[in-house]
Amino acid sequence: MTEREAAPAAASERASHNLLARILASLVLAPVTIGAAYAGDWLWTALVTLAAIGLYLEWLMIVGAARAIRITVSGSVALVVAGSYLAAGAIDLALAAQLLGLVVVALLSSEQRGWAAAGFLYAAAAQMAAILVRLDPVAGFAALIFVLLVVWVTDIGGYFAGRGLGGPKLWPRVSPKKTWAGALGGLLAAVAVAIVVAKLASLTAWFALATLAVVLSLFAQAGDLFESFLKRRFDAKDSSRLIPGHGGLMDRLDGFVTASLAAVLIGLARGGLEAPGRGLLLW
């Protein structure tokens, strides 16, 4: 085999190994996530808070500010305090803790101050959204699972459609591997899962759920592109190597962060703090 022939074969083998690692990691992470989401309360809040701290630290690593212990510790502590308040149902105090954490991180940052503060805001918003979506005692779990399913199938549909169909690149300057075919494949997969959920749950407003799935899928893909932009801006390949086949938490959760933010805003606008899950799912 010539050197020219060996290169594509090696790339294909690496891609197969990467896909296998992604599948195995997902088989572990998905049940843990769903189990904690079902349990809700302290368990879900603890998992989300740990993930938020991980997102914050990975963001700092990407922008080159992770060595400043004063901002890693202060931001992490603020997220823990906010998580404790959220678990206790004190949303106003949780917001206050997050705002105080944002101010402290900004004041203590000597380099990359804006990026460090933005990283804390990103993690805090992810923490608040993921917990508020689950807050509804009637439909919180269902709403959260719906958002997770849309994000997951958007990622899976985009991966296989992009690899199988190829075609024009979506935004090559930011994410050289993403294609228009992948973006459309992710959207169609999200619509399909929304229709299936509507049928299984006997929800008659299937068109509204399908439209909601399109919105959440677009936000998920925007989150993915934003992370690609951030890594390209600071010349980083992965946010970390925490998850085999996926990279870091940001690589895995970027779409969920933006989709859950969109979901909680829609849920709160329609159902208020008492029923964000019902506000999201019942049309």
BAFI-3210 file (N, C-alpha, C; in Angstrom, 3 decimals, decimal comma, padded with zeros to 6 digits):
// residues 283
n [1|2|3|4|5|6|7|8|9|10|11|12|13|14|15|16|17|18|19|20|21|22|23|24|25|26|27|28|29|30|31|32|33|34|35|36|37|38|39|40|41|42|43|44|45|46|47|48|49|50|51|52|53|54|55|56|57|58|59|60|61|62|63|64|65|66|67|68|69|70|71|72|73|74|75|76|77|78|79|80|81|82|83|84|85|86|87|88|89|90|91|92|93|94|95|96|97|98|99|100|101|102|103|104|105|106|107|108|109|110|111|112|113|114|115|116|117|118|119|120|121|122|123|124|125|126|127|128|129|130|131|132|133|134|135|136|137|138|139|140|141|142|143|144|145|146|147|148|149|150|151|152|153|154|155|156|157|158|159|160|161|162|163|164|165|166|167|168|169|170|171|172|173|174|175|176|177|178|179|180|181|182|183|184|185|186|187|188|189|190|191|192|193|194|195|196|197|198|199|200|201|202|203|204|205|206|207|208|209|210|211|212|213|214|215|216|217|218|219|220|221|222|223|224|225|226|227|228|229|230|231|232|233|234|235|236|237|238|239|240|241|242|243|244|245|246|247|248|249|250|251|252|253|254|255|256|257|258|259|260|261|262|263|264|265|266|267|268|269|270|271|272|273|274|275|276|277|278|279|280|281|282|283]
n.u [000,847|000,570|001,843|-000,011|-002,369|-002,510|-003,062|-005,901|-007,017|-006,013|-007,211|-009,885|-009,921|-009,329|-011,606|-013,552|-012,790|-013,155|-015,923|-016,836|-015,890|-017,428|-019,996|-019,821|-019,251|-021,600|-023,453|-022,928|-023,174|-025,750|-027,794|-027,119|-027,611|-030,378|-031,410|-030,731|-032,166|-034,768|-034,959|-034,677|-034,835|-032,350|-030,456|-030,478|-029,913|-027,361|-025,874|-026,154|-024,951|-022,304|-021,665|-021,905|-019,799|-017,700|-018,017|-017,417|-014,699|-013,518|-014,007|-012,381|-009,905|-009,800|-009,700|-007,369|-007,172|-007,181|-005,203|-005,339|-005,985|-007,636|-009,865|-010,876|-011,576|-013,309|-015,403|-016,314|-017,154|-019,256|-021,070|-021,646|-022,906|-025,099|-026,323|-027,076|-029,003|-030,872|-031,641|-032,996|-035,135|-035,003|-034,979|-034,521|-032,428|-030,508|-030,064|-029,005|-026,628|-025,323|-025,037|-023,406|-021,176|-020,433|-019,644|-017,489|-015,718|-015,162|-013,922|-011,673|-010,210|-007,280|-006,208|-007,687|-010,236|-012,876|-013,500|-013,269|-015,315|-017,449|-017,361|-018,111|-020,711|-021,838|-021,700|-023,272|-025,743|-026,341|-026,576|-028,803|-030,850|-031,084|-031,943|-034,295|-035,977|-036,589|-038,049|-040,849|-043,352|-045,195|-044,780|-042,072|-039,979|-040,702|-040,525|-037,801|-036,635|-037,624|-036,229|-033,594|-033,741|-034,226|-031,846|-029,966|-030,747|-030,490|-027,736|-026,947|-028,341|-027,267|-024,573|-024,509|-025,850|-024,213|-021,743|-022,539|-023,741|-022,299|-021,255|-021,821|-020,112|-021,202|-020,302|-017,400|-015,200|-015,496|-016,305|-014,978|-015,834|-018,602|-021,621|-024,177|-025,937|-025,684|-026,711|-029,377|-030,119|-029,989|-032,075|-034,331|-034,292|-034,846|-037,459|-038,746|-038,468|-039,960|-042,554|-042,933|-042,814|-045,084|-047,118|-046,770|-047,268|-049,837|-050,430|-052,125|-051,300|-049,260|-048,047|-047,261|-045,375|-043,524|-042,671|-041,561|-039,481|-037,892|-037,068|-035,610|-033,672|-032,306|-031,223|-029,596|-027,741|-026,664|-025,393|-023,415|-021,931|-021,107|-019,357|-017,414|-016,486|-015,379|-013,291|-011,773|-011,081|-009,288|-007,512|-007,861|-008,284|-010,007|-012,299|-011,529|-010,187|-011,938|-014,141|-014,221|-013,962|-015,627|-014,411|-014,416|-016,625|-017,862|-017,743|-019,580|-021,903|-022,520|-024,611|-026,846|-026,796|-027,523|-029,966|-031,487|-031,624|-033,213|-035,486|-036,273|-036,880|-039,071|-040,803|-041,098|-042,236|-044,724|-045,740|-044,886|-043,085|-044,248|-045,015|-043,096|-042,425|-044,898|-045,612|-043,834|-044,414|-047,229|-049,602]
n.v [-001,196|002,184|005,359|007,340|005,891|004,754|006,806|007,640|005,224|005,003|007,258|006,533|004,348|005,596|007,159|005,177|004,031|006,271|006,651|004,286|004,719|006,957|005,839|003,927|005,603|007,099|005,119|004,784|007,383|008,324|006,691|007,396|010,145|010,208|008,747|010,404|012,659|011,682|011,135|013,726|016,676|016,884|015,145|015,493|018,225|018,249|016,798|018,480|020,809|019,957|019,452|022,065|023,346|021,934|022,793|025,503|025,419|024,151|026,061|028,129|026,880|026,756|029,478|030,210|030,908|029,281|028,852|030,705|030,494|031,868|032,676|030,307|028,913|030,727|031,063|028,410|027,891|029,737|028,608|026,204|027,182|028,462|026,217|024,845|026,571|026,409|023,739|023,864|025,313|028,052|030,244|032,962|033,570|031,884|033,064|035,470|034,553|033,641|036,030|037,472|035,805|036,176|038,865|038,752|036,999|038,553|040,771|039,615|038,666|039,014|038,715|038,140|039,018|039,608|037,273|035,326|036,076|035,745|033,000|032,113|033,109|031,611|028,986|029,338|030,043|027,674|025,944|027,073|026,895|024,097|023,118|024,564|023,743|021,184|021,688|021,775|020,002|018,339|017,985|018,223|016,267|014,984|017,151|017,773|015,383|015,467|017,698|016,729|014,484|015,727|017,185|015,083|013,477|015,346|015,681|013,037|012,552|014,634|013,867|011,375|012,033|014,061|012,709|010,678|011,910|014,216|017,033|020,637|022,822|023,965|026,179|026,811|028,320|028,389|025,824|023,306|020,676|020,452|020,171|021,332|019,308|017,734|019,513|019,736|017,062|016,710|018,430|017,170|014,731|015,620|016,603|014,204|012,734|014,337|014,032|011,306|011,293|012,845|011,149|008,849|009,924|010,686|013,291|015,833|018,111|017,810|019,122|021,573|020,659|019,550|021,849|023,182|021,399|021,902|024,532|024,134|022,360|023,983|025,851|024,127|023,378|025,873|026,311|024,373|025,335|027,731|026,875|025,729|028,021|029,321|027,564|027,673|030,326|030,442|028,553|025,799|022,290|020,345|020,800|019,469|016,249|014,602|012,894|009,910|009,794|011,974|014,251|016,980|018,163|020,467|019,914|017,893|018,947|021,361|021,846|021,182|023,124|025,594|024,809|024,079|026,538|027,982|026,381|026,669|029,368|029,527|027,777|029,105|031,514|030,665|029,030|029,955|030,083|028,078|026,093|025,356|023,118|022,149|024,411|024,266|021,839|021,482|022,503]
n.w [000,000|-000,909|000,325|-000,104|-000,332|002,171|003,984|003,824|004,725|007,330|008,446|008,247|009,977|012,408|012,638|012,947|015,406|017,001|016,776|017,999|020,601|021,261|021,260|023,336|025,503|025,560|026,202|028,853|029,977|029,262|030,656|033,317|033,331|032,682|034,832|037,044|036,307|036,453|039,190|040,192|042,293|044,854|043,742|040,919|040,872|042,020|040,099|037,855|038,844|039,265|036,583|035,596|036,925|035,750|033,079|033,392|034,254|032,035|030,061|031,039|030,678|027,885|027,163|028,328|031,041|033,211|035,091|037,061|040,191|041,974|040,495|039,492|041,806|043,175|041,335|041,112|043,736|043,932|042,135|043,436|045,756|044,579|043,450|045,784|046,847|044,749|044,932|047,274|046,535|046,516|044,383|043,896|045,673|044,618|042,115|043,027|044,192|041,905|040,461|042,212|042,131|039,450|039,473|041,278|039,948|037,682|038,874|040,064|037,967|036,199|033,700|030,488|031,308|030,433|028,972|030,957|032,734|030,999|030,693|033,249|033,294|031,218|032,303|034,611|033,510|032,169|034,360|035,755|033,790|033,215|035,664|036,214|034,127|034,946|037,160|037,296|038,948|037,767|034,944|034,632|034,417|032,011|030,238|030,405|029,456|026,867|025,817|026,048|024,326|021,847|021,536|021,546|019,291|017,303|017,253|016,607|014,177|012,628|012,576|011,163|008,768|007,819|007,476|005,731|003,484|002,923|001,028|000,595|002,894|006,104|007,689|007,092|008,063|010,769|011,643|010,145|009,505|009,567|007,737|005,415|004,858|007,148|009,066|008,215|008,408|011,180|011,986|010,813|012,150|014,730|014,416|013,781|016,184|017,877|016,865|017,342|020,162|020,701|019,740|021,370|023,884|023,622|022,797|021,241|019,921|017,886|015,761|016,852|018,715|016,972|015,675|017,860|018,341|016,096|016,654|019,064|018,117|016,297|018,075|019,530|017,551|017,055|019,480|019,339|017,172|018,269|020,290|018,665|017,401|019,638|020,394|018,079|018,081|020,197|019,476|020,228|020,339|021,602|024,375|026,623|027,614|028,877|028,381|026,676|023,152|022,864|023,854|025,892|028,585|027,562|024,837|024,739|025,881|024,719|022,847|024,397|026,384|025,103|023,945|026,204|027,480|025,655|025,851|028,574|028,705|026,978|028,340|030,834|029,992|029,129|031,159|033,618|036,808|038,261|036,493|034,325|032,765|031,804|030,400|028,350|026,995|026,674|024,429]
ca.u [000,000|001,364|001,603|-001,245|-003,493|-002,540|-003,598|-007,351|-007,323|-005,738|-008,236|-011,126|-009,789|-009,453|-013,008|-014,289|-012,454|-013,779|-017,349|-017,031|-015,698|-018,600|-021,140|-019,609|-019,398|-023,019|-024,157|-022,717|-023,627|-027,193|-028,579|-026,842|-028,327|-031,824|-031,709|-030,685|-033,290|-035,985|-034,943|-034,889|-034,427|-030,927|-029,587|-030,365|-029,232|-025,938|-025,270|-026,106|-023,966|-020,984|-021,461|-021,695|-018,421|-016,847|-018,107|-016,689|-013,255|-013,081|-014,004|-011,168|-008,768|-009,789|-009,302|-006,059|-007,252|-007,417|-004,145|-005,654|-006,743|-008,638|-011,119|-011,438|-012,193|-014,435|-016,507|-016,828|-017,876|-020,509|-021,973|-022,086|-023,874|-026,313|-026,957|-027,697|-030,229|-031,818|-032,162|-033,922|-036,255|-034,805|-034,460|-034,025|-031,113|-029,593|-029,706|-028,127|-025,316|-024,701|-024,649|-022,249|-020,065|-020,029|-018,919|-016,223|-014,842|-014,722|-013,004|-010,434|-009,498|-006,282|-006,077|-008,882|-011,328|-014,162|-013,730|-013,471|-016,660|-018,383|-017,368|-018,944|-022,100|-022,230|-021,927|-024,390|-026,970|-026,582|-027,050|-030,145|-031,808|-031,283|-032,682|-035,638|-036,784|-037,023|-038,709|-042,283|-043,600|-046,100|-044,220|-040,662|-039,170|-041,040|-039,979|-036,354|-036,332|-037,893|-035,095|-032,440|-033,933|-034,041|-030,410|-029,257|-031,012|-029,901|-026,320|-026,806|-028,782|-026,287|-023,332|-024,626|-026,192|-023,022|-020,749|-023,064|-024,094|-021,255|-021,788|-021,281|-019,862|-022,130|-019,546|-016,052|-014,242|-015,708|-016,364|-014,707|-016,433|-020,064|-022,186|-025,599|-026,650|-025,707|-027,641|-030,739|-030,352|-030,271|-033,413|-035,330|-034,297|-035,529|-038,890|-039,225|-038,586|-041,067|-043,805|-043,016|-043,151|-046,481|-047,972|-046,657|-047,855|-051,215|-050,538|-052,724|-050,620|-047,992|-047,402|-046,602|-044,189|-042,544|-042,114|-040,698|-038,269|-037,064|-036,461|-034,594|-032,586|-031,523|-030,449|-028,555|-026,701|-025,993|-024,485|-022,284|-021,127|-020,472|-018,191|-016,395|-015,896|-014,551|-012,060|-010,970|-010,576|-008,159|-006,685|-007,998|-008,928|-011,112|-012,354|-010,688|-010,257|-012,624|-015,072|-013,666|-014,709|-016,371|-013,603|-014,757|-018,032|-018,370|-017,937|-020,759|-023,078|-022,687|-025,957|-027,844|-026,794|-028,327|-031,327|-032,187|-031,909|-034,390|-036,619|-036,745|-037,486|-040,400|-041,603|-041,419|-043,122|-046,065|-046,220|-044,410|-042,215|-044,986|-045,234|-042,298|-042,502|-046,188|-045,561|-043,043|-044,946|-048,679|-049,967]
ca.v [000,000|003,404|006,318|008,051|004,991|004,441|007,927|007,533|004,034|005,338|008,209|005,771|003,541|006,514|007,556|004,034|003,949|007,420|006,372|003,262|005,360|007,807|004,976|003,357|006,680|007,445|004,037|005,000|008,699|008,521|006,170|008,185|011,412|009,970|008,349|011,586|013,518|011,076|011,346|015,139|017,217|017,076|014,351|016,188|019,497|017,966|016,435|019,686|021,725|019,417|019,699|023,506|023,628|021,403|023,709|026,728|025,149|023,900|027,365|028,828|026,225|027,139|030,882|030,409|031,566|028,255|028,832|031,684|029,743|032,718|032,727|028,953|028,566|031,616|030,730|027,087|028,031|030,433|027,647|025,278|027,908|028,628|024,902|024,549|027,358|025,868|022,489|024,236|026,053|029,500|030,654|034,332|033,528|031,250|034,108|036,423|033,902|033,636|037,402|037,788|035,041|036,838|040,091|038,364|036,464|039,687|041,619|038,896|038,288|039,992|038,522|037,582|039,287|039,465|035,872|034,583|036,392|035,114|031,574|031,901|033,358|030,441|027,866|029,670|029,957|026,247|025,399|027,569|026,387|022,654|022,850|025,131|022,899|020,015|022,157|021,486|018,696|017,535|017,651|018,594|015,168|014,802|018,279|017,624|014,280|015,941|018,531|015,839|013,677|016,595|017,476|013,853|013,040|016,361|015,331|011,753|012,750|015,474|013,105|010,380|012,698|014,768|011,752|009,882|012,705|015,212|018,230|021,952|023,051|024,903|027,396|026,234|029,121|028,108|024,373|022,762|019,368|020,492|020,395|021,651|018,029|017,363|020,404|019,343|015,741|016,909|019,000|016,149|013,760|016,261|016,604|012,816|012,324|015,101|013,387|010,038|011,625|013,283|009,972|007,981|010,606|011,051|014,740|016,133|019,253|017,282|020,116|022,538|020,004|019,434|023,194|023,388|020,605|022,630|025,657|023,622|021,793|025,108|026,384|023,141|023,492|027,162|026,110|023,604|026,242|028,717|026,261|025,610|029,354|029,613|026,771|028,184|031,639|030,254|027,480|024,604|021,203|019,900|021,539|018,631|014,848|013,952|011,863|009,234|009,934|013,224|015,381|017,432|018,419|021,450|019,230|017,045|019,660|022,683|021,955|021,131|024,407|026,585|024,297|024,156|027,956|028,300|025,632|027,218|030,667|029,243|027,200|030,133|032,494|030,098|028,359|030,572|029,281|026,938|025,034|025,545|021,922|022,167|025,514|023,845|020,673|021,502|023,591]
ca.w [000,000|-000,983|001,400|-000,430|-000,049|003,601|004,759|004,017|005,521|008,731|008,879|008,414|011,191|013,545|012,732|013,492|016,829|017,660|016,845|019,019|021,905|021,478|021,585|024,666|026,492|025,617|026,902|030,283|030,411|029,075|031,784|034,517|033,177|032,760|036,208|037,902|035,911|036,998|040,644|040,439|043,597|045,149|042,873|039,638|041,107|042,246|038,805|037,016|039,409|038,910|035,148|035,419|037,360|034,689|031,938|033,746|034,266|030,663|029,381|031,465|030,015|026,479|027,004|028,925|032,345|034,233|036,104|038,108|041,196|042,620|039,731|039,392|043,096|043,482|040,435|041,475|045,003|043,641|041,492|044,488|046,596|043,780|043,360|047,079|046,911|043,780|045,482|048,348|045,952|046,675|043,075|043,995|046,317|043,657|041,152|043,715|044,321|040,584|040,125|043,038|041,566|038,210|039,839|041,903|038,890|036,855|039,645|040,376|036,738|035,770|032,262|029,868|032,261|029,760|028,630|032,208|033,201|030,065|031,004|034,437|032,887|030,415|033,218|035,490|032,716|031,954|035,638|036,032|032,804|033,365|036,907|036,108|033,243|035,732|038,372|037,253|039,567|036,936|033,623|034,572|033,894|030,596|029,474|030,360|028,550|025,505|025,399|025,877|023,117|020,677|021,412|021,187|017,907|016,424|017,148|015,892|012,790|011,945|012,397|010,099|007,514|007,354|006,992|004,629|002,310|002,626|000,389|000,986|004,311|006,735|008,052|007,129|008,832|012,187|011,863|008,815|009,253|009,548|006,408|005,353|004,940|008,554|009,773|007,842|008,985|012,598|012,101|010,479|013,248|015,859|014,095|013,878|017,584|018,455|016,442|018,083|021,547|020,721|019,573|022,546|025,035|023,247|022,700|019,936|019,292|017,376|014,893|017,732|019,267|015,887|015,496|019,019|018,120|015,122|017,375|019,995|017,311|015,779|019,196|019,831|016,526|017,274|020,605|018,834|016,359|019,160|020,919|017,619|017,254|020,812|020,304|016,966|018,496|021,095|018,929|021,061|019,598|022,452|025,642|027,481|027,179|029,991|027,909|025,497|021,916|022,835|024,284|027,234|028,865|026,614|023,561|024,863|026,383|024,103|022,279|025,462|027,094|024,382|023,774|027,488|027,712|024,847|026,390|029,847|028,427|026,433|029,409|031,823|029,369|028,978|032,356|034,843|037,666|038,797|035,500|033,100|031,935|031,107|029,454|027,198|026,283|026,422|023,517]
c.u [000,882|000,989|000,299|-002,467|-003,640|-003,194|-005,110|-007,739|-007,101|-006,789|-009,560|-011,095|-009,918|-010,898|-013,853|-014,045|-013,128|-015,280|-017,656|-016,893|-016,881|-019,794|-021,012|-019,782|-020,866|-023,825|-023,990|-023,388|-025,144|-028,020|-028,360|-027,626|-029,823|-032,226|-031,731|-031,830|-034,601|-036,068|-035,215|-034,278|-032,904|-030,024|-029,386|-029,612|-027,729|-025,240|-025,114|-025,044|-022,541|-020,666|-021,189|-020,283|-017,443|-016,846|-017,297|-015,177|-012,730|-013,036|-012,723|-009,923|-008,664|-009,245|-007,976|-006,070|-007,372|-006,361|-004,394|-006,577|-007,862|-009,945|-011,709|-012,178|-013,428|-015,644|-017,143|-017,648|-019,230|-021,531|-022,498|-023,146|-025,189|-027,065|-027,669|-029,013|-031,290|-032,441|-033,185|-035,123|-036,137|-034,164|-033,885|-032,639|-030,073|-029,140|-028,752|-026,719|-024,585|-024,228|-023,426|-021,006|-019,537|-019,197|-017,539|-015,234|-014,301|-013,692|-011,652|-009,613|-008,533|-006,052|-007,348|-010,120|-012,700|-014,496|-013,963|-014,877|-017,713|-018,485|-018,212|-020,416|-022,654|-022,571|-023,130|-025,721|-027,333|-027,148|-028,503|-031,170|-032,113|-032,098|-034,103|-036,533|-037,367|-037,905|-040,192|-042,565|-044,472|-045,407|-042,739|-039,789|-039,424|-040,449|-038,470|-035,940|-036,575|-036,726|-033,863|-032,551|-033,696|-032,556|-029,652|-029,489|-030,528|-028,427|-026,130|-027,195|-027,809|-025,002|-023,434|-025,004|-024,978|-021,977|-021,237|-023,290|-023,024|-021,871|-021,184|-021,144|-020,812|-021,456|-018,089|-015,038|-014,338|-015,640|-016,207|-015,431|-017,950|-020,578|-023,658|-026,432|-026,758|-026,686|-029,082|-031,088|-030,672|-031,666|-034,500|-035,427|-035,035|-037,035|-039,473|-039,416|-039,716|-042,406|-044,001|-043,419|-044,617|-047,428|-047,954|-047,333|-049,291|-051,431|-051,024|-051,990|-049,262|-047,270|-046,658|-045,333|-043,104|-041,875|-041,164|-039,385|-037,334|-036,337|-035,329|-033,406|-031,695|-030,660|-029,318|-027,409|-025,955|-025,010|-023,239|-021,348|-020,417|-019,246|-017,065|-015,698|-014,938|-013,229|-011,164|-010,339|-009,327|-007,302|-006,672|-008,744|-010,163|-011,117|-011,573|-010,754|-010,969|-013,465|-014,503|-014,571|-015,438|-015,502|-013,962|-016,247|-018,619|-018,618|-019,217|-022,026|-023,347|-024,095|-027,035|-027,923|-027,715|-029,767|-032,119|-032,505|-033,149|-035,630|-037,155|-037,376|-038,897|-041,318|-042,024|-042,389|-044,565|-046,611|-045,803|-043,527|-042,919|-045,071|-044,418|-042,334|-043,776|-046,238|-044,796|-043,764|-046,414|-049,070|-051,436]
c.v [001,245|004,334|007,065|007,203|004,732|005,547|007,859|006,338|004,306|006,300|007,497|004,933|004,411|006,924|006,434|003,891|005,076|007,196|005,339|003,855|006,249|006,975|004,419|004,412|007,063|006,390|004,139|006,296|008,874|007,950|006,948|009,499|011,225|009,580|009,527|012,537|012,987|011,301|012,800|015,610|017,349|016,325|015,044|017,511|019,298|017,638|017,664|020,659|021,252|019,665|021,177|023,909|023,128|022,296|024,976|026,520|024,886|025,195|028,120|028,209|026,650|028,552|031,208|031,095|030,567|028,239|029,808|031,019|030,576|032,765|031,328|028,590|029,425|031,311|029,402|027,145|028,707|029,492|026,623|025,936|028,081|027,309|024,516|025,302|026,815|024,578|022,759|025,027|027,559|030,062|032,067|034,385|032,876|032,258|035,118|035,849|033,886|035,029|037,837|037,064|035,681|038,081|039,755|037,852|037,599|040,541|040,944|038,531|039,392|039,920|037,863|037,813|039,065|038,022|035,031|034,817|035,744|033,613|031,257|032,092|032,181|029,266|028,114|029,576|028,501|025,601|025,800|026,947|024,913|022,322|023,393|024,311|021,726|020,403|021,801|020,104|017,775|017,068|017,979|017,508|014,969|015,911|018,160|016,513|014,689|016,773|017,662|015,031|014,507|016,883|016,238|013,462|014,073|016,046|014,061|011,902|013,579|014,726|012,165|011,000|013,420|013,836|010,996|010,670|013,720|016,485|019,510|022,102|024,124|026,235|026,995|027,021|028,828|026,614|023,660|021,457|019,404|020,875|020,801|020,382|017,559|018,204|020,021|017,975|015,820|017,465|017,958|015,095|014,323|016,285|015,204|012,401|013,090|014,470|012,066|010,289|012,033|012,093|009,095|008,595|011,054|012,557|015,102|017,252|018,830|018,299|021,154|021,946|019,857|020,780|023,537|022,631|021,282|023,781|025,173|023,032|022,898|025,728|025,427|023,244|024,811|027,059|025,357|024,497|027,285|028,125|026,085|026,944|029,653|028,857|027,268|029,526|031,506|029,045|026,253|023,533|020,712|020,732|020,805|017,216|014,002|012,759|011,218|009,394|011,250|014,433|015,751|017,620|019,437|020,825|018,395|017,836|020,991|022,873|021,966|022,457|025,402|026,113|024,390|025,606|028,384|027,639|026,276|028,601|030,489|028,714|028,221|031,169|031,975|029,508|028,995|029,633|028,040|025,790|025,236|024,328|021,844|023,297|025,144|022,799|020,781|022,738|023,481]
c.w [000,000|000,162|001,175|-000,109|001,445|004,418|004,932|004,866|007,002|009,276|009,123|009,684|012,435|013,749|013,325|014,988|017,603|017,822|017,916|020,418|022,255|021,924|022,996|025,757|026,666|026,366|028,412|030,744|030,318|030,226|033,077|034,483|033,348|034,181|037,157|037,586|036,473|038,510|040,988|041,742|043,715|044,171|041,523|039,800|041,296|040,929|037,922|037,528|039,130|037,444|034,893|035,827|036,294|033,464|032,185|033,685|032,858|029,852|029,748|030,832|028,562|026,306|027,682|030,272|033,492|035,331|037,247|039,134|041,802|041,825|039,532|040,668|043,367|042,605|040,788|042,759|044,775|042,998|042,501|045,372|045,844|043,653|044,643|047,230|045,942|044,286|046,579|047,830|046,061|045,402|043,131|044,637|045,400|042,614|041,766|043,856|042,986|040,184|040,927|042,520|040,303|038,500|040,404|040,854|038,035|037,589|039,889|039,144|036,343|034,264|031,741|030,746|031,609|029,442|029,878|032,748|032,302|030,320|032,222|034,083|032,092|031,328|034,122|034,752|032,450|033,217|035,891|035,081|033,030|034,609|036,821|035,193|034,020|036,913|038,440|037,842|038,726|035,660|033,504|033,978|032,404|029,734|029,323|029,403|027,100|024,985|025,146|024,596|021,860|020,454|020,953|019,734|016,904|016,183|016,322|014,431|011,993|011,642|011,198|008,753|006,939|006,782|005,764|003,357|001,924|002,074|000,926|002,500|004,843|007,032|008,201|007,942|010,323|012,478|010,516|008,494|009,099|008,165|006,509|005,446|006,387|009,353|009,477|008,415|010,458|012,824|011,849|011,580|014,456|015,631|014,253|015,325|018,269|018,101|017,179|019,531|021,652|020,609|020,818|023,773|024,787|023,271|021,300|019,192|018,745|016,492|015,728|018,328|018,203|015,622|016,637|018,861|017,126|015,821|018,285|019,240|016,752|016,876|019,568|018,832|016,646|018,426|020,207|018,020|017,223|019,829|019,911|017,396|018,404|020,740|019,176|017,331|019,359|020,705|019,834|020,275|020,344|023,723|026,725|026,903|028,229|029,531|026,649|024,277|021,772|023,118|025,703|027,422|027,893|025,249|023,569|025,153|025,687|023,530|023,342|026,205|026,396|024,189|025,075|027,860|026,925|025,433|027,659|029,644|027,869|027,539|030,450|031,256|029,311|030,275|033,658|035,648|038,203|037,792|034,228|032,178|031,140|030,070|028,200|026,361|025,899|025,625|023,144]
res [m|t|e|r|e|a|a|p|a|a|a|s|e|r|a|s|h|n|l|l|a|r|i|l|a|s|l|v|l|a|p|v|t|i|g|a|a|y|a|g|d|w|l|w|t|a|l|v|t|l|a|a|i|g|l|y|l|e|w|l|m|i|v|g|a|a|r|a|i|r|i|t|v|s|g|s|v|a|l|v|v|a|g|s|y|l|a|a|g|a|i|d|l|a|l|a|a|q|l|l|g|l|v|v|v|a|l|l|s|s|e|q|r|g|w|a|a|a|g|f|l|y|a|a|a|a|q|m|a|a|i|l|v|r|l|d|p|v|a|g|f|a|a|l|i|f|v|l|l|v|v|w|v|t|d|i|g|g|y|f|a|g|r|g|l|g|g|p|k|l|w|p|r|v|s|p|k|k|t|w|a|g|a|l|g|g|l|l|a|a|v|a|v|a|i|v|v|a|k|l|a|s|l|t|a|w|f|a|l|a|t|l|a|v|v|l|s|l|f|a|q|a|g|d|l|f|e|s|f|l|k|r|r|f|d|a|k|d|s|s|r|l|i|p|g|h|g|g|l|m|d|r|l|d|g|f|v|t|a|s|l|a|a|v|l|i|g|l|a|r|g|g|l|e|a|p|g|r|g|l|l|l|w]
***
